[in-house]
Amino acid sequence: MRKINLYKIFSRIAVIVVLCIFSLANKSIAADSTSANRINIDLSRMSATMVYSMVFQMVTEPQKFIGKRIKMKGAFSSYQDEETGRRFFGCVIKDALACCSQGLAFEAFKPRKYPKDFPREGSPITIIGRFDYEKEDDGIGFPIIRNAIFIE
């Protein structure tokens, strides 16, 4: 009689363990599918001093951030390179004293026409996109947020 009770107890424990393993495996799969949408660096929630420091680090050591999903809040800016005719868009962030600015260039996820489909110069914007580093023909490069979406 005692052997039967131990058998029942161990079989129930085994079933519970198996169910726990499947439960953990399902959570892991779900986490992997949502990790593609996870924001790695949320500059919009940092203090002005932290944002300034983080963007400075992104500009000086871009290889550490390539592929990271970035969220940032700042002022919309645009610039057209007169030599190439290419228009650049940026999200500019002022530091705590509002004396210095740091910003990152970005490319919109969906094709947009400038100026019709963009905010006014200096307007507040929030974007989310993937950090990348674009090298130009002369070997000089710059950080850029690719596939940026605008958050209203």
C-alpha positions in Angstrom: 0.0 0.0 0.0 2.8 2.4 0.8 4.5 1.7 -2.6 1.3 2.6 -4.4 1.0 6.0 -2.6 4.6 6.8 -3.3 4.1 5.9 -7.0 1.0 8.2 -7.1 2.9 11.1 -5.5 6.0 10.8 -7.7 3.8 10.5 -10.9 1.9 13.6 -9.9 5.2 15.5 -9.2 6.5 14.4 -12.6 3.4 15.7 -14.3 3.7 19.0 -12.5 7.4 19.3 -13.4 6.6 18.6 -17.1 3.9 21.2 -17.1 6.2 23.8 -15.5 8.9 23.1 -18.2 6.3 23.6 -21.0 5.1 26.7 -19.4 8.6 28.2 -19.1 9.3 27.2 -22.7 6.2 29.0 -23.9 7.1 32.1 -22.0 10.6 32.0 -23.5 9.2 31.7 -27.0 6.8 34.6 -26.4 9.7 36.7 -25.0 11.7 36.0 -28.1 8.9 37.1 -30.4 8.4 40.4 -28.5 12.1 41.1 -28.1 12.2 42.4 -31.7 9.8 45.2 -30.6 11.5 45.9 -27.3 13.1 49.2 -26.9 16.8 48.8 -25.9 17.5 52.4 -25.0 14.7 54.8 -24.1 16.2 58.3 -24.2 12.8 59.8 -23.7 12.7 58.7 -20.1 16.2 60.0 -19.1 17.2 63.3 -17.6 18.6 65.9 -20.0 22.1 65.3 -18.7 21.9 61.5 -19.2 20.5 61.9 -22.7 23.3 64.3 -23.6 25.9 61.8 -22.3 24.2 58.8 -24.0 24.0 60.5 -27.3 27.6 61.6 -27.0 28.6 58.0 -26.4 26.5 56.9 -29.4 28.3 59.4 -31.6 31.8 58.6 -30.4 31.4 54.8 -30.0 28.6 53.8 -32.5 29.7 50.2 -32.9 28.4 49.5 -29.4 24.8 50.5 -30.4 24.4 49.2 -33.9 21.1 47.3 -34.1 19.7 48.6 -30.8 16.2 49.9 -30.8 16.2 53.5 -29.7 13.4 55.8 -28.5 14.0 59.5 -28.3 12.2 62.7 -27.8 13.5 66.1 -29.1 12.9 68.8 -31.6 12.5 68.1 -35.3 15.3 69.4 -37.6 16.2 69.0 -41.2 19.2 69.8 -43.4 19.9 69.5 -47.1 23.4 68.8 -48.3 24.0 71.2 -51.1 26.6 69.0 -52.7 24.6 65.9 -52.9 21.1 67.3 -52.6 20.3 64.7 -50.0 18.0 65.9 -47.2 18.7 64.7 -43.6 16.2 64.7 -40.8 17.2 64.9 -37.1 15.9 64.7 -33.6 17.8 67.3 -31.5 18.0 67.2 -27.8 19.2 70.1 -25.6 21.2 69.5 -22.5 20.1 70.4 -18.9 21.3 74.0 -19.3 19.8 74.3 -22.8 23.2 75.6 -24.1 24.3 72.6 -26.0 22.5 70.3 -28.3 23.0 66.7 -29.3 21.0 65.0 -32.0 20.8 62.0 -34.2 19.8 61.8 -37.8 16.9 59.5 -38.8 15.3 58.0 -41.8 11.5 57.6 -41.7 10.1 54.1 -41.9 7.5 55.0 -44.6 8.4 57.2 -47.5 7.4 60.8 -46.8 7.5 64.0 -48.8 9.2 67.0 -47.3 7.9 69.4 -45.9 4.3 68.2 -46.3 4.6 64.9 -44.4 7.0 66.1 -41.6 6.6 68.3 -38.5 7.6 72.0 -38.6 11.2 72.8 -37.8 11.7 72.9 -34.1 8.5 71.0 -33.3 8.6 68.3 -30.6 8.8 64.8 -31.9 9.3 61.3 -30.5 10.7 58.6 -32.7 11.5 54.9 -32.4 13.9 53.1 -34.7 17.1 51.0 -35.1 20.5 52.5 -34.5 23.0 52.2 -37.4 26.1 53.9 -38.6 26.3 55.1 -42.2 29.8 55.4 -43.8 30.2 57.8 -46.7 32.6 57.4 -49.7 35.3 59.5 -48.0 35.3 57.1 -45.0 33.7 59.5 -42.7 30.4 58.4 -41.2 27.6 59.3 -38.9 25.1 57.6 -36.6 21.5 57.3 -37.9 18.2 55.9 -36.7 16.8 53.7 -39.4 13.1 52.8 -40.0 12.0 55.5 -37.6 8.4 55.7 -36.7 6.8 58.9 -35.3 5.0 58.5 -32.0 2.1 60.9 -31.6 
